[in-house]
Amino acid sequence: MKELFRERDFSRVGYCQSILEGEGIATVIRNEQLTGLTEFPIPDFFPALCVVNDEDHDRAIAILRDHLAADASAAEEEVDCGTCGEQNPGNFEVCWNCGGPVRI
Ligand SMILES: [Zn+2]
């Protein structure tokens, strides 16, 4: 099992999971039961979307990137991750690539 990204907004994690399941990639969400445990945004407790099979990781990232890029270009600007420089949708608080905070 390999983590793809984590995100405070559970609906977004679920959305990404449905995209990947639609592509035939088995996924699991970790920390699902921890959502709402604390009112403070602690990335360690954010719902994390993971692929069940490690070999699906790269393909899953590519699929999500395509979908999210399409969503983002329709809605918001992309922002560069302050940690790894990867582009993220403008409403992401945590980088999908490295898990670090996205700074604008
Ligand atoms: Zn990053």
Residues whose N, C-alpha, C, O or C-beta is under 5 A from the ligand:
A	BS01	ZN	C81 T83 C84 G85 E86 C95 N97 C98 G99 G100
